Amino acid sequence: MAENKIKDFVAPAGTCVPWQVKKEEFGQLAGNEEIVKQEWEKLDGLAYAFIWFWVQR
């Protein structure tokens, strides 16, 4: 039987997918991890705002 890799979590307010979860998906990063983290958090914040814009309509 296939192993279920989906983990239950409650994302912190203002995020869709927290950095720690995404970091596990990426695995080992080549280069500066802090730059990737900053860009991920920006993108995630925009995604969160976009979703809430459509929910509130």
SENU-761781 format. One record per residue: residue in three letters; z, y, x of N, C-alpha, C in turn. Coordinates in Angstrom, 2 decimals, always signed. Example, Ala and Ser with C-alpha at 12.3 -4.5 7.8 and 13.67 -1.06 7.14 Angstrom:
+-----+---------+---------+---------+---------+---------+---------+---------+---------+---------+
! res !      nz !      ny !      nx !     caz !     cay !     cax !      cz !      cy !      cx !
+-----+---------+---------+---------+---------+---------+---------+---------+---------+---------+
! ALA !   +7.80 !   -5.69 !  +13.19 !   +7.80 !   -4.50 !  +12.30 !   +7.80 !   -3.30 !  +13.20 !
! SER !   +7.08 !   -2.25 !  +12.85 !   +7.14 !   -1.06 !  +13.67 !   +7.87 !   +0.03 !  +12.90 !
+-----+---------+---------+---------+---------+---------+---------+---------+---------+---------+
//
This chain:
+-----+---------+---------+---------+---------+---------+---------+---------+---------+---------+
! res !      nz !      ny !      nx !     caz !     cay !     cax !      cz !      cy !      cx !
+-----+---------+---------+---------+---------+---------+---------+---------+---------+---------+
! MET !   +0.00 !   -1.18 !   +0.84 !   +0.00 !   +0.00 !   +0.00 !   +0.00 !   +1.24 !   +0.89 !
! ALA !   -0.73 !   +2.24 !   +0.49 !   -0.84 !   +3.47 !   +1.28 !   +0.49 !   +4.23 !   +1.29 !
! GLU !   +0.77 !   +4.80 !   +2.44 !   +2.01 !   +5.56 !   +2.60 !   +1.82 !   +6.96 !   +2.00 !
! ASN !   +2.77 !   +7.38 !   +1.19 !   +2.70 !   +8.70 !   +0.57 !   +3.19 !   +9.74 !   +1.56 !
! LYS !   +2.30 !  +10.66 !   +1.97 !   +2.65 !  +11.66 !   +2.97 !   +3.07 !  +12.98 !   +2.35 !
! ILE !   +3.05 !  +13.06 !   +1.02 !   +3.44 !  +14.29 !   +0.35 !   +4.97 !  +14.37 !   +0.34 !
! LYS !   +5.47 !  +15.52 !   +0.80 !   +6.91 !  +15.72 !   +0.85 !   +7.31 !  +16.73 !   -0.22 !
! ASP !   +8.45 !  +16.51 !   -0.83 !   +8.96 !  +17.47 !   -1.79 !   +9.61 !  +18.61 !   -1.04 !
! PHE !   +9.28 !  +19.83 !   -1.44 !   +9.92 !  +21.00 !   -0.85 !   +9.84 !  +22.15 !   -1.82 !
! VAL !  +10.74 !  +23.07 !   -1.66 !  +10.71 !  +24.31 !   -2.42 !  +10.39 !  +25.40 !   -1.41 !
! ALA !   +9.25 !  +26.01 !   -1.59 !   +8.83 !  +27.06 !   -0.65 !   +9.70 !  +28.29 !   -0.80 !
! PRO !  +10.01 !  +28.95 !   +0.30 !  +10.77 !  +30.20 !   +0.21 !  +10.00 !  +31.24 !   -0.62 !
! ALA !  +10.73 !  +32.15 !   -1.21 !  +10.11 !  +33.19 !   -2.04 !   +9.04 !  +33.94 !   -1.24 !
! GLY !   +7.90 !  +34.17 !   -1.87 !   +6.83 !  +34.92 !   -1.22 !   +5.89 !  +34.09 !   -0.37 !
! THR !   +6.01 !  +32.76 !   -0.42 !   +5.13 !  +31.90 !   +0.35 !   +4.56 !  +30.79 !   -0.52 !
! CYS !   +3.39 !  +30.32 !   -0.15 !   +2.80 !  +29.15 !   -0.81 !   +3.09 !  +27.90 !   +0.01 !
! VAL !   +2.72 !  +27.96 !   +1.29 !   +2.97 !  +26.85 !   +2.22 !   +3.66 !  +27.44 !   +3.44 !
! PRO !   +4.95 !  +27.14 !   +3.64 !   +5.68 !  +27.71 !   +4.78 !   +5.09 !  +27.27 !   +6.12 !
! TRP !   +5.32 !  +28.06 !   +7.14 !   +4.79 !  +27.79 !   +8.47 !   +5.23 !  +26.43 !   +8.99 !
! GLN !   +6.48 !  +26.05 !   +8.77 !   +6.97 !  +24.78 !   +9.29 !   +6.17 !  +23.60 !   +8.75 !
! VAL !   +5.79 !  +23.67 !   +7.48 !   +4.99 !  +22.60 !   +6.87 !   +3.59 !  +22.59 !   +7.48 !
! LYS !   +3.00 !  +23.76 !   +7.61 !   +1.64 !  +23.85 !   +8.17 !   +1.62 !  +23.44 !   +9.63 !
! LYS !   +2.68 !  +23.78 !  +10.36 !   +2.77 !  +23.41 !  +11.77 !   +2.76 !  +21.89 !  +11.94 !
! GLU !   +3.44 !  +21.19 !  +11.05 !   +3.44 !  +19.72 !  +11.09 !   +2.03 !  +19.18 !  +10.84 !
! GLU !   +1.28 !  +19.81 !   +9.94 !   -0.09 !  +19.38 !   +9.65 !   -1.01 !  +19.60 !  +10.86 !
! PHE !   -0.84 !  +20.73 !  +11.56 !   -1.68 !  +21.05 !  +12.70 !   -1.40 !  +20.13 !  +13.88 !
! GLY !   -0.15 !  +19.74 !  +14.06 !   +0.20 !  +18.95 !  +15.23 !   +0.30 !  +19.87 !  +16.46 !
! GLN !   -0.11 !  +19.36 !  +17.61 !   -0.05 !  +20.13 !  +18.85 !   -1.10 !  +21.23 !  +18.83 !
! LEU !   -0.68 !  +22.46 !  +19.07 !   -1.59 !  +23.60 !  +19.11 !   -1.91 !  +23.98 !  +20.56 !
! ALA !   -3.17 !  +24.20 !  +20.81 !   -3.58 !  +24.69 !  +22.12 !   -3.57 !  +26.21 !  +22.07 !
! GLY !   -2.91 !  +26.84 !  +23.00 !   -2.85 !  +28.30 !  +23.01 !   -1.49 !  +28.80 !  +22.55 !
! ASN !   -1.46 !  +30.06 !  +22.16 !   -0.22 !  +30.72 !  +21.79 !   +0.13 !  +30.43 !  +20.33 !
! GLU !   +1.18 !  +29.65 !  +20.14 !   +1.59 !  +29.26 !  +18.80 !   +2.05 !  +30.46 !  +17.97 !
! GLU !   +2.65 !  +31.45 !  +18.61 !   +3.16 !  +32.63 !  +17.90 !   +2.01 !  +33.40 !  +17.22 !
! ILE !   +0.87 !  +33.48 !  +17.86 !   -0.29 !  +34.17 !  +17.26 !   -0.76 !  +33.41 !  +16.02 !
! VAL !   -0.84 !  +32.10 !  +16.13 !   -1.26 !  +31.28 !  +14.98 !   -0.26 !  +31.43 !  +13.84 !
! LYS !   +1.03 !  +31.43 !  +14.17 !   +2.07 !  +31.58 !  +13.16 !   +1.94 !  +32.93 !  +12.44 !
! GLN !   +1.76 !  +34.00 !  +13.19 !   +1.63 !  +35.32 !  +12.58 !   +0.43 !  +35.39 !  +11.64 !
! GLU !   -0.69 !  +34.86 !  +12.08 !   -1.90 !  +34.88 !  +11.24 !   -1.74 !  +34.00 !  +10.01 !
! TRP !   -1.07 !  +32.86 !  +10.17 !   -0.84 !  +31.98 !   +9.01 !   +0.05 !  +32.69 !   +7.99 !
! GLU !   +1.09 !  +33.35 !   +8.45 !   +2.00 !  +34.03 !   +7.52 !   +1.29 !  +35.17 !   +6.79 !
! LYS !   +0.37 !  +35.87 !   +7.46 !   -0.42 !  +36.91 !   +6.79 !   -1.30 !  +36.30 !   +5.70 !
! LEU !   -2.01 !  +35.24 !   +6.06 !   -2.90 !  +34.58 !   +5.11 !   -2.12 !  +34.01 !   +3.93 !
! ASP !   -0.99 !  +33.40 !   +4.21 !   -0.17 !  +32.82 !   +3.16 !   +0.37 !  +33.91 !   +2.22 !
! GLY !   +0.75 !  +35.05 !   +2.77 !   +1.22 !  +36.16 !   +1.95 !   +0.13 !  +36.69 !   +1.03 !
! LEU !   -1.09 !  +36.78 !   +1.54 !   -2.22 !  +37.21 !   +0.70 !   -2.51 !  +36.19 !   -0.41 !
! ALA !   -2.43 !  +34.92 !   -0.08 !   -2.64 !  +33.88 !   -1.09 !   -1.58 !  +33.97 !   -2.18 !
! TYR !   -0.34 !  +34.18 !   -1.79 !   +0.75 !  +34.30 !   -2.76 !   +0.53 !  +35.50 !   -3.68 !
! ALA !   +0.15 !  +36.64 !   -3.10 !   -0.11 !  +37.85 !   -3.89 !   -1.29 !  +37.63 !   -4.84 !
! PHE !   -2.34 !  +36.97 !   -4.38 !   -3.51 !  +36.70 !   -5.21 !   -3.14 !  +35.83 !   -6.41 !
! ILE !   -2.38 !  +34.78 !   -6.15 !   -1.96 !  +33.88 !   -7.24 !   -1.13 !  +34.64 !   -8.27 !
! TRP !   -0.17 !  +35.42 !   -7.82 !   +0.67 !  +36.16 !   -8.75 !   -0.08 !  +37.25 !   -9.49 !
! PHE !   -1.11 !  +37.81 !   -8.87 !   -1.93 !  +38.79 !   -9.58 !   -2.56 !  +38.14 !  -10.80 !
! TRP !   -3.09 !  +36.93 !  -10.64 !   -3.75 !  +36.25 !  -11.76 !   -2.76 !  +35.69 !  -12.76 !
! VAL !   -1.58 !  +35.29 !  -12.32 !   -0.56 !  +34.78 !  -13.23 !   -0.04 !  +35.88 !  -14.15 !
! GLN !   +0.09 !  +37.07 !  -13.62 !   +0.67 !  +38.18 !  -14.37 !   -0.31 !  +38.84 !  -15.34 !
! ARG !   -1.57 !  +38.45 !  -15.31 !   -2.57 !  +39.07 !  -16.19 !   -2.41 !  +38.64 !  -17.60 !
+-----+---------+---------+---------+---------+---------+---------+---------+---------+---------+
//
